[in-house]
Structures are given as structure tokens and as C-alpha cells.
Amino acid sequence: MPWVLDVARSAGIDGAPFYTQPWGVNVIYYHLHLGTLKVPLEEPVSILPSMPVLEAIDLPSFVRDTYAYPGLLNVLIAQFSNLEEARWIFCNTFDKLEDEVIKWMVANHIPIKTIGPTVPSMYLDNRLEDDKDYSLNLFKPNVDACIKWLDSKEAASVVYVSFGSLATLGEEQMEEIAWGLKRSNNYFLWVVRETEQKKLPSNFVEETLEKGLIVSWSWSSQLRVLAHEAVGCFITHCGWNSTIEALSLGVPMVAMPIWTDQPTNAKFVEDVWKVGIRVRMDENGIIRKEEIERCIGEVMEGEKSMDIRSNSERWKKLTKEAVDEGGSSDRNIDEFVVELMFK
């Protein structure tokens, strides 16, 4: 909401914008704001400094399908309309995760201060006592039964599936996911909102009782699930909160982006951070059960699985270093406070 900074400055006080999406996504909107990138785009996009080559499927949905969301695209571009007025710009990421993009922005005099991951301390540096959750839930958590189920499973044996609190999938896609999970022959924990459960194939729950647990969002506490040693893979829509939580907890991913920033996040998951595999849809825009089975197998036990797990552990270590005492995000927060104190 760029107007907030304008209001603050007109009142003679400072404001620090906070960007909740990664700079790999933000920089695309920034180039649209500058006019160095124009829509509709020629593909592939290879002109963005510090960024990998992006195919059409890697672009935020608001950029790829401009006809579908013209108003929202304008809002996202407007985020950068008064960027030069800000003394500090916060973002839920950290320096090493997006090193090249951040260096490019700083070289262009954008005062970025990375302060992420903004994940409760218990799951990172453990410096803040009793900091165990976000203290905000769209749905009432009740996770004990789920953790008990996970406790009965071997390490890295469970596929955790969640597409966030807002995403809605069609019935055909829900069926393909269901049969893909069954075909994989892995234990799975699938979060399905109560309003979405009618889209599951008939008798699916009964047919997979020995392998699966399906729960609604009324119980969910994703951090506790991702932190559990039984979880070996996360099928995710690649919303930024879910992505950075998985990075923070070292959980390999099967990326299944749906819209907004998720396709770009999925590109980084697979090709830049190398912590997962991205599913590919068919000509009808559906991810088939065979593809879901293939991606689960690749992450859980395929040829790339060892490298994916090794990379996931590496990023887990680096996220903790960023927020720990003296880490890049920790220093950025300290420097911000010092500037305020001695302004």
C-alpha cells in the first residue's frame, strides 16, 4: 500500500515498507514499473539482470495473464511508485537466498534490508523464549492427533500436502492428486478444507486409511508438521510463507504453483535453490496422477533425491544463520534500530 508511505512522509515521519514476497518476484514488478519490461511479454524473458531465464510458466500469473487480472497487476506495479522516498525497505527473505537480485537492487540505490525468514524463533535460532507460532490463525489449530499420527511413522516417510488457506482446485485436479498420492505408495498427510472435501473421489478416504490421513484446516499448524522428522516431502502451491517455512525447516518440495507469485517461487525452488521438483501440467492445464507420482518418487527416493535433501539441509542451516546473532537479518534489524535511536 504505497499511499501509507506518502501519508507518513506528509506528516513528517518516516515509514518502512515491508514486502511479503521475495525479491525474485518483486523485481519483475519493479521492471514493469521502470518500463524496462513491458506486457504482453516476449518469451522467454532473458533481459532481467541478476535473474534466471524465465519461461512463460515461470512468470507471476498477473504478468503472464494480463487480461485476467488487469487491476491487480496495476496495484502490484504501484508498489514501487514511491520507492525512492523510503529510507528502509524490509522484505521477508535473507541475503544469501537471493544474493544476486538483492545486490542488483542495492547497486541501483534501493535501500533493501532483508529481515527474514519471519518464522517463529523456536524453529530457527531459538533465541526468543516461547516464540512458537505466529499468534494469528485463520483457522483454529488442533494438531495433537495429527502429530500423534506422524509419531507412528518412520523418519522422512510421509508426504505432506497443503495448498494454503485460499487456493481452490477443480474436482478433476483434486481427483488426480488423490490417485497420484495413492499410486506413490507413500504415507501422506493431506490438508483439505472442509468445503473442498466433497471434491475427493468417492471411497478415497476408506481406500487409503492404511496410508493416508486427511484433515481439514480446522486443525492445522503447518510449522509443527514441517518440523516433524517423519515428513520427507512437501507438496506445496509455493506461496511464499509455505516456501520459506519449508526452506527454514529443510523439507524438500514438490512444487505445484497455482497463481500470483507461486510460479516464480517454484522456478527458484527447482532451478535456483534446487530443493525440489516442479510438476508439469498437460495440454488441458491438469497435473495428472502419473506426474504427481513421478515427482513424489523423484523427491523421496529418485536419482536427484540425495542432492535435493542435501540442498534442503544447506538452506536450513543458512536460514538459521541469517536470523541468529550477528547474521545478516539480525544485523539489518539492529542497524535499523540504531538509525532510529540516533536520528
PASE-246714 format. One record per atom (N, C-alpha, C): x, y, z. Coordinates in pm, whole numbers, padded with zeros to 5 digits, always signed. Atoms other than C-alpha are relative to their C-alpha. Example, Ala and Ser with C-alpha at 12.3 -4.5 7.8 and 13.67 -1.06 7.14 Angstrom:
// PASE-246714
+00089-00119+00000 +01230-00450+00780 +00090+00120+00000 -00082-00119-00006 +01367-00106+00714 -00077+00109+00073 
This chain:
// PASE-246714
+00085-00119+00000 +00000+00000+00000 +00089+00124+00000 -00097-00109+00006 +00231+00277-00123 -00050+00131+00058 +00054-00126-00052 -00004+00555-00011 +00031+00018+00149 -00030-00011-00143 +00080+00475+00353 +00131+00076+00021 -00128-00071-00010 +00438+00593+00300 -00020+00148-00031 +00027-00140+00032 +00307+00912+00139 -00063+00073+00118 +00066-00060-00117 +00084+00980+00440 +00102+00024+00110 -00101-00014-00104 +00373+00918+00678 +00093+00117-00029 -00094-00106+00034 +00610+01148+00491 -00065+00138+00007 +00069-00129-00007 +00349+01424+00466 -00021+00045+00144 +00014-00032-00142 +00313+01404+00846 +00136+00024+00067 -00133-00026-00054 +00688+01446+00887 +00063-00116+00073 -00059+00119-00063 +00761+01091+00999 +00045-00097-00108 -00051+00098+00095 +00940+00801+00836 -00092-00122-00008 +00072+00126+00016 +00789+00481+00704 +00093-00100-00064 -00082+00107+00057 +00947+00149+00617 -00091-00103-00066 +00083+00100+00068 +00760-00052+00351 +00051-00142+00027 -00034+00141-00024 +00751-00429+00411 -00056-00082-00115 +00041+00083+00113 +00743-00660+00109 -00006-00146+00045 +00021+00136-00051 +00599-01003+00185 +00031-00107-00104 -00040+00095+00104 +00700-01163-00147 +00150+00014-00022 -00145-00005+00017 +01061-01249-00239 +00041+00099-00109 -00047-00097+00098 +01276-01013-00445 +00004-00059-00141 +00007+00063+00132 +01284-01264-00728 -00131+00028-00069 +00131-00037+00053 +00915-01180-00773 -00012+00151-00009 +00014-00146-00004 +00929-00815-00670 +00073+00068-00116 -00079-00067+00103 +01198-00733-00925 -00070-00005-00137 +00077+00006+00125 +00968-00843-01210 -00097+00117-00005 +00092-00113-00006 +00706-00590-01100 +00076+00132-00005 -00081-00121+00000 +00982-00334-01044 +00041+00038-00143 -00038-00029+00139 +01100-00366-01405 -00121+00045-00082 +00121-00048+00067 +00741-00325-01523 -00025+00146+00037 +00014-00139-00046 +00726-00006-01315 +00098+00091-00073 -00101-00080+00068 +01050+00119-01471 -00025+00012-00149 +00022+00003+00144 +00930+00033-01821 +00105-00078-00075 -00102+00083+00065 +01231-00189-01887 -00055-00137-00037 +00072+00122+00035 +00985-00477-01911 -00142+00041-00033 +00134-00040+00040 +00656-00448-02093 -00086-00124-00025 +00095+00107+00028 +00346-00664-02120 -00085+00040-00120 -00031+00144-00013 +00250-00867-02310 +00146-00028-00030 -00142+00028+00006 +00592-01025-02277 +00036-00094-00114 -00056+00098+00093 +00801-01196-02541 +00068-00108+00085 -00064+00105-00079 +00912-01533-02409 +00110-00068-00079 -00024-00012-00143 +01147-01644-02277 +00056+00137+00037 -00050-00128-00050 +01239-01344-02062 +00143-00021+00046 -00141+00019-00033 +01616-01321-02054 +00073+00131+00019 -00061-00132-00005 +01674-00948-02015 +00009+00056+00142 +00000-00053-00135 +01638-00914-01637 +00134-00024+00068 -00127+00017-00069 +01971-00850-01462 -00017-00080+00129 -00006+00080-00123 +02052-01099-01182 -00103-00112+00006 +00106+00100-00002 +01756-01324-01275 +00028-00112-00099 -00011+00108+00099 +01749-01666-01444 -00092+00026-00117 +00092-00009+00114 +01586-01703-01784 -00136-00053+00043 +00135+00037-00043 +01210-01717-01728 -00086-00032-00121 +00100+00036+00099 +00965-01904-01947 -00135+00058+00043 +00132-00054-00033 +00600-01802-01958 -00055-00063+00128 +00056+00069-00117 +00512-02065-01695 +00068+00042+00129 -00074-00043-00119 +00767-01908-01456 -00041+00138+00049 +00037-00138-00034 +00609-01562-01451 -00119+00004+00095 +00121-00016-00082 +00362-01440-01188 -00125+00002-00089 +00120+00013+00083 +00011-01509-01312 -00054+00135-00043 +00050-00132+00035 -00076-01138-01307 +00076+00060-00118 -00082-00047+00111 +00206-01077-01556 -00024-00085-00124 +00019+00092+00113 +00151-01385-01773 -00138+00016-00063 +00138-00009+00048 -00226-01346-01798 -00056+00139+00031 +00036-00139-00031 -00266-00968-01802 -00148+00027-00021 +00141-00021+00029 -00617-00991-01946 -00089-00046+00115 +00082+00058-00107 -00737-01188-01643 +00000+00087+00126 -00012-00075-00125 -00614-00955-01366 +00056+00140-00023 -00061-00130+00029 -00555-00604-01507 +00008+00092+00121 +00000-00086-00118 -00650-00425-01186 +00106-00039+00100 -00098+00047-00097 -00432-00641-00964 +00142+00025-00047 -00134-00027+00052 -00131-00604-01192 +00036+00147+00024 -00027-00142-00022 -00162-00225-01169 +00031+00028+00147 -00026-00018-00143 -00176-00246-00789 +00141-00047+00035 -00131+00055-00031 +00137-00462-00778 +00113+00086-00056 -00100-00090+00057 +00331-00232-01008 +00008+00129+00082 +00004-00124-00077 +00220+00067-00799 +00075-00011+00133 -00080+00016-00122 +00408-00081-00501 +00130+00078-00007 -00131-00060+00019 +00717+00081-00649 -00009+00147-00042 +00021-00135+00050 +00568+00421-00733 +00074+00105+00081 -00070-00099-00083 +00735+00600-00440 +00118-00063+00074 -00108+00075-00065 +01020+00361-00363 +00117+00090+00037 -00115-00088-00025 +01278+00640-00383 -00019+00085+00126 +00027-00079-00120 +01109+00809-00086 +00032-00076+00129 -00020+00084-00120 +01179+00519+00153 +00146-00003+00042 -00136+00011-00054 +01486+00517+00378 +00036-00146+00024 -00021+00142-00023 +01442+00147+00451 -00110-00077-00072 +00098+00088+00062 +01268-00133+00264 +00023-00140+00056 -00011+00132-00061 +01206-00454+00456 -00057-00107-00093 +00053+00112+00078 +01148-00794+00298 +00020-00130+00075 -00005+00131-00067 +01073-01143+00428 +00083-00097-00085 -00096+00087+00067 +01382-01304+00275 +00134+00021+00069 -00131-00030-00059 +01754-01314+00353 +00105+00003-00110 -00098-00038+00101 +02069-01210+00174 +00048-00115-00086 -00059+00109+00077 +02218-01544+00071 -00104-00071-00086 +00104+00068+00077 +01884-01678-00053 -00022+00067-00135 +00023-00074+00125 +01852-01405-00316 +00116+00097-00025 -00122-00080+00001 +02208-01279-00330 +00010+00090-00123 -00022-00078+00122 +02228-01167-00694 -00107+00107-00019 +00108-00097+00017 +01888-00997-00705 +00016+00116+00098 -00014-00103-00102 +01948-00810-00380 +00118+00091-00031 -00117-00082+00035 +02295-00694-00488 -00033+00094-00115 +00039-00085+00111 +02146-00562-00812 -00087+00116+00046 +00087-00104-00051 +01875-00371-00626 +00078+00103+00080 -00081-00091-00081 +02124-00224-00379 +00088+00087-00090 -00084-00075+00094 +02353-00123-00667 -00080+00109-00071 +00087-00099+00060 +02055+00067-00805 -00065+00091+00106 +00035-00095-00107 +02020+00258-00477 -00137-00027+00061 +00122+00040-00070 +01723+00066-00340 +00041-00049+00138 -00050+00029-00136 +01772+00058+00041 -00064-00123+00064 +00059+00124-00048 +01680-00305+00100 +00062-00044+00133 -00045+00066-00122 +01701-00458+00445 -00077-00132+00012 +00065+00131-00014 +01626-00830+00444 -00007-00034+00149 +00018+00028-00144 +01484-00937+00780 -00061-00138+00023 +00062+00132-00012 +01365-01292+00713 +00100-00110+00025 +00142+00036+00006 +01274-01559+00748 -00076+00044+00126 +00081-00041-00114 +00997-01421+00968 -00079-00121+00051 +00054+00125-00054 +00940-01765+01118 +00024+00001+00151 -00020-00002-00145 +00890-01810+01496 +00135-00057+00042 -00136+00028-00043 +01218-01834+01683 +00024-00147+00034 -00015+00140-00040 +01157-02189+01809 +00049-00086-00117 -00034+00081+00117 +01204-02318+01452 +00128+00048-00069 -00121-00052+00062 +01516-02113+01376 +00113+00007+00103 -00114-00020-00091 +01765-01967+01626 -00034-00029+00146 +00045+00031-00137 +01557-02035+01942 +00048+00102+00102 -00048-00105-00090 +01665-01703+02091 -00114+00063+00080 +00113-00061-00068 +01314-01592+02191 -00084-00108+00068 +00072+00102-00078 +01157-01799+02467 -00149+00007-00028 +00144+00014+00023 +00804-01923+02396 -00048+00059-00133 +00041-00048+00132 +00806-01784+02041 -00021-00122-00089 +00028+00128+00064 +00636-02090+01893 -00092+00010-00121 +00092-00011+00113 +00379-01959+01646 -00015+00147-00039 +00019-00135+00051 +00262-01654+01455 -00101+00081+00082 +00103-00063-00083 -00008-01578+01716 -00118+00048-00083 +00112-00034+00086 -00252-01550+01428 -00033-00122-00083 +00043+00116+00078 -00452-01833+01273 -00133+00030-00067 +00128-00014+00068 -00721-01813+01007 -00097-00108+00047 +00083+00111-00046 -00845-02145+01147 +00055-00048+00133 -00039+00043-00133 -00837-02288+01497 +00089-00124-00006 -00089+00116+00005 -00536-02518+01541 -00044-00108+00101 +00021+00113-00089 -00585-02862+01692 +00082-00115-00056 -00095+00081+00075 -00279-03054+01587 +00043-00128+00072 -00053+00111-00079 -00223-03311+01862 -00024-00137-00064 +00030+00129+00062 -00398-03600+01685 +00087-00023-00123 -00083+00010+00120 -00203-03525+01369 +00145-00034+00036 -00138+00026-00043 +00132-03518+01550 +00013-00143+00051 -00002+00138-00048 +00044-03847+01718 +00008-00097-00117 -00004+00084+00121 -00016-03997+01373 +00140+00004-00061 -00135-00012+00054 +00318-03864+01249 +00102-00072+00088 -00092+00067-00093 +00490-04002+01560 +00010-00150-00028 +00002+00144+00026 +00396-04351+01445 +00071-00037-00131 -00061+00025+00131 +00578-04313+01111 +00152+00017+00006 -00145-00008+00006 +00944-04358+01022 +00046+00136-00051 -00056-00128+00043 +01170-04062+00952 -00007+00013-00153 +00003-00036+00143 +01122-03894+00610 -00085-00096-00084 +00084+00097+00070 +00844-04138+00514 -00135+00056-00043 +00134-00056+00022 +00543-03903+00491 +00007+00115-00101 +00019-00111+00093 +00435-03677+00206 -00107+00091+00059 +00094-00098-00052 +00273-03363+00345 -00053+00083-00117 +00063-00069+00112 +00024-03194+00109 -00087+00113+00052 +00084-00113-00037 -00120-02847+00153 +00013+00109-00106 +00001-00106+00100 -00221-02573-00090 -00046+00132+00061 +00030-00127-00064 -00270-02296+00163 -00144+00016+00040 +00133-00024-00056 -00577-02137+00309 -00099+00058-00100 +00088-00067+00095 -00716-01976-00006 -00019-00073-00132 +00004+00062+00133 -00640-02190-00312 -00118-00097-00013 +00111+00090+00031 -00931-02374-00471 +00033-00077-00127 -00029+00085+00114 -00875-02668-00706 -00129-00060-00055 +00116+00063+00062 -01121-02815-00953 -00011-00146+00040 +00024+00139-00039 -01275-03156-00894 +00091-00096-00075 -00086+00089+00077 -01075-03317-01174 +00142+00002+00054 -00135-00010-00053 -00748-03185-01033 +00011-00066+00138 +00000+00065-00132 -00840-03300-00682 +00007-00152-00015 -00001+00144+00022 -00905-03649-00815 +00138-00048-00046 -00133+00038+00048 -00570-03658-00997 +00101+00001+00114 -00089-00004-00116 -00388-03554-00679 -00024-00122+00088 +00035+00113-00086 -00573-03819-00481 +00059-00130-00054 -00050+00126+00055 -00486-04102-00718 +00152+00002-00015 -00145-00009+00003 -00130-03974-00756 +00062-00035+00134 -00048+00033-00135 -00083-03995-00380 -00013-00150+00025 +00019+00144-00021 -00228-04346-00373 +00102-00081-00080 -00094+00072+00086 -00009-04460-00664 +00144+00009+00052 -00137-00016-00050 +00304-04327-00492 +00034-00103+00107 -00016+00101-00104 +00251-04583-00215 +00079+00051+00121 -00060-00060-00118 +00387-04340+00047 -00108+00035+00101 +00091-00060-00097 +00226-04234+00370 -00021+00146-00041 +00024-00141+00032 +00059-03897+00319 -00094+00064+00101 +00083-00085-00084 -00093-03623+00528 -00048+00115-00088 +00054-00096+00096 -00324-03406+00316 -00097+00092+00071 +00090-00101-00056 -00482-03084+00437 -00101+00040-00106 +00108-00033+00094 -00817-03042+00263 -00109+00074+00078 +00103-00075-00069 -01055-02770+00373 -00134-00073-00007 +00129+00070-00006 -01398-02897+00475 -00085+00028-00123 +00080-00036+00117 -01557-02710+00185 +00051-00067-00128 -00061+00063+00117 -01322-02890-00057 -00009-00152+00002 -00006+00145-00013 -01358-03245+00073 -00101-00073-00088 +00100+00063+00089 -01665-03312-00143 +00058-00027-00139 -00063+00020+00130 -01430-03299-00445 +00087-00126-00004 -00080+00122-00003 -01239-03610-00330 -00075-00114-00066 +00067+00115+00061 -01310-03932-00519 -00078-00079+00106 +00080+00081-00093 -01579-04146-00361 +00081-00119+00050 -00069+00112-00066 -01438-04403-00119 +00152+00017+00010 -00146-00018-00005 -01089-04249-00145 +00052-00008+00143 -00046+00000-00140 -01060-04193+00230 +00003-00143+00052 +00007+00139-00048 -01170-04551+00302 +00109-00086-00065 -00098+00082+00073 -00935-04695+00037 +00144+00029+00042 -00138-00039-00035 -00631-04514+00178 +00021+00013+00151 -00010-00014-00145 -00687-04548+00552 +00134-00046+00055 -00126+00053-00052 -00369-04750+00600 +00119+00090-00033 -00112-00083+00043 -00153-04496+00421 -00020+00149+00026 +00022-00144+00000 -00319-04158+00449 -00081+00052+00116 +00080-00073-00097 -00462-03904+00686 -00042+00130-00066 +00053-00123+00058 -00687-03631+00552 -00063+00082+00111 +00049-00087-00106 -00756-03337+00778 -00042+00132-00061 +00044-00130+00049 -00926-03001+00739 +00085+00108+00063 -00078-00110-00053 -00779-02660+00808 -00038+00036+00143 +00040-00033-00136 -00961-02655+01142 +00106-00040+00102 -00101+00045-00096 -00661-02832+01300 +00137+00055-00027 -00136-00003+00053 -00362-02726+01102 +00094+00094+00073 -00113-00080-00045 -00034-02599+01243 +00118-00042-00085 -00092+00047+00102 +00195-02622+00944 +00144-00009+00049 -00138+00001-00048 +00519-02537+01122 +00031-00127+00078 -00022+00122-00078 +00481-02826+01366 +00008-00123-00089 -00002+00113+00092 +00410-03062+01080 +00131-00003-00077 -00123-00004+00079 +00703-02948+00866 +00123-00031+00085 -00114+00025-00087 +00934-02970+01166 +00010-00145+00046 +00002+00138-00047 +00839-03332+01233 +00093-00086-00086 -00100+00080+00072 +01109-03583+01138 -00063-00100-00096 +00066+00096+00090 +00852-03812+00970 -00029+00058-00137 +00033-00064+00127 +00785-03556+00695 +00123+00001-00090 -00111+00008+00094 +01004-03626+00394 -00017+00080-00125 +00029-00071+00125 +00838-03418+00126 -00122+00087+00021 +00111-00095-00013 +00603-03119+00099 -00051+00033-00139 +00065-00042+00124 +00364-03088-00196 -00069+00133+00029 +00042-00134-00037 +00302-02714-00193 -00035+00083-00122 +00035-00095+00106 +00144-02438-00401 +00108+00106-00017 -00113-00094+00006 +00464-02238-00337 -00040+00144+00031 +00019-00131-00060 +00302-01945-00164 +00126+00033+00080 -00130-00032-00057 +00592-01752-00015 +00012-00044+00146 -00009+00045-00139 +00507-01828+00350 +00032-00150+00007 -00025+00144-00001 +00492-02202+00282 +00139-00033-00052 -00131+00028+00059 +00806-02192+00067 +00112+00031+00097 -00109-00037-00090 +01021-02009+00319 -00005-00081+00129 +00008+00092-00114 +00890-02230+00600 +00069-00131-00034 -00065+00125+00041 +00998-02539+00407 +00150+00017-00011 -00144-00028+00006 +01338-02382+00336 +00060+00008+00141 -00049-00017-00137 +01376-02293+00705 +00010-00132+00074 +00004+00127-00072 +01296-02647+00816 +00062-00114-00080 -00074+00100+00078 +01490-02829+00543 -00086-00108-00061 +00092+00100+00057 +01190-03004+00384 +00000+00012-00153 +00005-00001+00147 +01222-03097+00013 -00143+00021-00050 +00131-00038+00050 +00936-02980-00206 -00034-00061-00135 +00059+00019+00132 +00715-03089-00492 -00082+00126-00025 +00060-00131+00024 +00616-02753-00638 -00118-00012-00095 +00122+00005+00081 +00261-02723-00768 -00067+00139+00004 +00051-00137-00009 +00204-02349-00822 -00135+00016-00066 +00135-00021+00050 -00143-02217-00888 -00015+00139-00064 +00012-00134+00057 -00133-01838-00934 +00090+00098+00073 -00075-00113-00054 +00015-01498-00832 +00151-00025-00003 -00147+00013-00001 +00384-01523-00721 +00048-00144-00006 -00039+00140-00019 +00380-01902-00695 +00080-00060-00115 -00081+00057+00108 +00509-01991-01046 +00147+00044+00006 -00139-00048-00011 +00820-01774-00994 +00070-00063+00119 -00058+00068-00116 +00878-01918-00648 +00035-00144-00036 -00024+00139+00041 +00850-02267-00800 +00123-00011-00089 -00120-00004+00085 +01113-02175-01060 +00126+00001+00085 -00117-00008-00088 +01357-02085-00783 +00016-00129+00081 -00006+00126-00075 +01268-02398-00582 +00072-00107-00080 -00055+00107+00082 +01361-02625-00872 +00136+00034-00059 -00117-00029+00083 +01629-02444-01070 +00107+00086+00066 -00098-00088-00064 +01799-02195-00836 +00044-00057+00134 -00035+00056-00131 +01783-02333-00482 +00014-00152-00006 -00011+00144+00024 +01747-02691-00612 -00042-00083+00122 +00052+00070-00117 +01535-02810-00321 -00129-00076-00032 +00123+00071+00033 +01254-02975-00513 -00017-00020-00150 +00039+00028+00138 +01083-03080-00834 -00132+00070-00027 +00125-00067+00039 +00815-02885-01018 -00082-00090-00090 +00089+00080+00083 +00517-03067-01161 -00025+00070-00134 +00034-00056+00131 +00426-03019-01527 -00143-00041-00035 +00140+00027+00036 +00066-02989-01643 -00011-00045-00145 +00022+00044+00138 -00079-03143-01958 -00059+00112-00083 +00049-00103+00091 -00223-02958-02257 -00134+00059+00044 +00127-00050-00052 -00551-02915-02068 +00015+00076+00131 -00024-00074-00123 -00387-02746-01772 -00019-00083+00126 +00018+00090-00114 -00421-03051-01543 +00130-00074+00029 -00115+00083-00040 -00142-03219-01346 -00053-00140+00026 +00055+00134-00006 -00207-03588-01395 +00064-00082+00111 -00044+00086-00109 -00171-03862-01137 +00136-00061-00026 -00130+00058+00033 +00125-04012-01321 +00112+00100+00026 -00100-00104-00024 +00311-03681-01299 +00020+00023+00148 -00010-00016-00145 +00233-03642-00931 +00077-00117+00061 -00073+00118-00046 +00352-03998-00868 +00148+00011-00034 -00140-00012+00043 +00671-03930-01067 +00077+00099+00087 -00069-00104-00077 +00757-03612-00878 +00020-00042+00146 -00016+00050-00137 +00693-03767-00537 +00114-00101+00005 -00105+00101+00004 +00914-04062-00631 +00138+00061-00017 -00129-00065+00025 +01190-03832-00757 +00054+00065+00127 -00043-00069-00121 +01198-03630-00435 +00026-00097+00115 -00012+00091-00113 +01153-03920-00194 +00113-00101-00016 -00099+00107+00014 +01387-04176-00347 +00065-00007-00138 -00054+00003+00135 +01484-04086-00704 +00148+00037-00007 -00141-00030+00021 +01824-04009-00854 +00039+00136+00057 -00030-00134-00048 +01800-03644-00750 -00026+00018+00149 +00047-00019-00137 +01669-03709-00401 +00112+00035+00098 -00111-00027-00092 +02008-03709-00226 +00048+00145-00014 -00041-00139+00022 +02107-03378-00386 -00104+00097+00053 +00107-00086-00048 +01768-03227-00308 +00002+00008+00153 -00004+00000-00147 +01794-03332+00057 +00123+00075+00051 -00121-00071-00040 +02150-03205+00081 -00017+00151-00014 +00024-00143+00019 +02049-02869-00063 -00100+00055+00101 +00099-00042-00099 +01748-02852+00168 +00064+00020+00136 -00071-00014-00127 +01972-02908+00470 +00091+00123+00000 -00088-00119+00010 +02211-02641+00344 -00079+00129+00021 +00079-00121-00017 +01937-02380+00317 -00058+00010+00140 +00046-00001-00140 +01802-02481+00657 +00106+00063+00090 -00112-00055-00078 +02143-02402+00805 +00015+00149-00026 -00020-00140+00035 +02167-02072+00618 -00113+00090+00051 +00109-00080-00055 +01821-01955+00730 +00025+00029+00147 -00029-00021-00142 +01923-02004+01092 +00114+00098+00019 -00112-00094-00009 +02250-01821+01036 -00046+00144-00023 +00046-00135+00034 +02062-01524+00889 -00065+00070+00118 +00073-00063-00111 +01845-01465+01196 +00072-00013+00134 -00074+00017-00124 +02094-01578+01460 +00081+00127+00029 -00075-00118-00040 +02301-01323+01649 +00118+00024-00094 -00106-00033+00093 +02530-01147+01404 -00028-00037-00144 +00037+00038+00136 +02354-01293+01099 -00050+00121-00079 +00034-00114+00086 +02255-01075+00803 -00133+00065+00038 +00129-00057-00037 +01889-01032+00902 +00005+00062+00139 -00016-00054-00135 +01980-00981+01267 +00072+00135-00004 -00074-00127+00011 +02232-00709+01173 -00087+00109-00061 +00085-00100+00064 +01982-00537+00946 -00100+00060+00097 +00095-00050-00099 +01729-00510+01229 +00072+00088+00101 -00077-00081-00094 +01996-00383+01471 +00038+00136-00059 -00040-00124+00065 +02118-00124+01221 -00119+00094-00014 +00121-00080+00011 +01761-00005+01166 -00032+00067+00134 +00029-00053-00133 +01707+00038+01542 +00100+00110+00038 -00103-00099-00030 +02037+00224+01580 -00027+00130-00076 +00031-00118+00078 +01940+00463+01299 -00115+00079+00060 +00114-00067-00063 +01611+00537+01473 +00043+00070+00129 -00042-00053-00130 +01780+00593+01809 +00085+00127-00013 -00095-00111+00014 +02042+00833+01679 -00033+00089-00118 +00044-00082+00114 +01840+01002+01404 +00016+00149+00034 
